[in-house]
Amino acid sequence: MPETTISTPIHDTVILGSGCAGLTAAIYTGRANLKPLVLEGHEPGGQLSITTLVENFPGWPEGVQGPDLIENMKQQATRFGAELRMAHLDAVDLTSHPITLRVGKETIHTRTLIIASGASARWLNLPSEQALIGHGVTSCATCDGFFARGKEIAVIGGGDTAMEEALFLTRFATKVTLINRSENFRASKIMLDRAMAHPQIEFLSNTTVEEVLGVEEKDVKGLRLKNRVSGAESILPVAFMFLAIGHIPNASAFKGMVDLDDDGYIKTTHNVFTTHNGTILPGVFACGDIQDRRYRQAITAAGSGCMAALEVEKYLEERGH
Ligand code: NAP
């Protein structure tokens, strides 16, 4: 497709998102001298920036703190000429060539786009929960754990994140009740065993949260729970509710422009090529959690960021840039 004539500079590549995938793509495209522009997005640093110890990222035998890993990646990307900007995408036209992005009042043109905007925390979407976000309801244990000092709290979820957060929160809270809506847990055995062995963590399975109490007081006072098997309701007096029930892909800006699956993840072919109506979209690549509902690991996100960057290089080279 011929490029439209425009007066503003055209970037070789713009990367949306600054988590593991986006920053790895920035390191690779930076090293390829493509001067990537990284729009850091709503959650700079992505999910690793609000996690604690990462024990399974190769190269750190003792583990590494998520925010430290991200900070190192940022420094590495910047060293190779990446520009990191605290901004987020307002609108995009993927059909124009160059691709057009609107960021606030600014219009940005780019030959290629790497979508690495990740996924955001899922909420229960109860009115009482929404009313108490920031007043005892939170999805960030790292950010808010300290405030739970000396209190009894609840963690919602049954995956690795829930186990990790429950364990982390025992540093502050006197008691952690982990509430899982299903009979079985999605968490890996090692994480589940660790949490189950901890004397401060209690488990409630087959249990849903029906209401967060304390809306009038603007402070969480407890949870109204329901046992899904017996139907019995109960009140759990807790001062905090930490959500750890998975994530929703941040792909709404691309709806109608790229193929999404039923849960809103970007569909890719050959790992990082985006499609529209099944046909490859030229110059638009996706990597990390926005296109990965299966593995969702820091290392797989980084790997796909690398792949997207290599495809960008190839794409530009083939077009003589
Ligand atoms: P996840 O594995 O998808 O688990 C989500 C949990 O939330 C499930 O227990 C699910 O219950 C529950 N849930 C979802 N929607 C809910 C709702 N509306 N109400 C109540 N419960 C709900 O998510 P994750 O724990 O965030 O983990 C994501 C990925 O990151 C996984 O691949 C995990 O292995 C990885 N991870 C790894 C580590 C580590 O290795 N250190 C740490 C954290 C995360 P159901 O089972 O009933 O659907």
Boltz pocket constraint, residues with backbone or C-beta under 6 A from the ligand:
constraints:
  - pocket:
      binder: B
      contacts: [[A, 53], [A, 55], [A, 56], [A, 122], [A, 123], [A, 124], [A, 156], [A, 157], [A, 158], [A, 159], [A, 160], [A, 161], [A, 162], [A, 164], [A, 179], [A, 180], [A, 181], [A, 182], [A, 184], [A, 185], [A, 186], [A, 187], [A, 188], [A, 244], [A, 245], [A, 246], [A, 247], [A, 294], [A, 295], [A, 296], [A, 297]]
      max_distance: 6.0
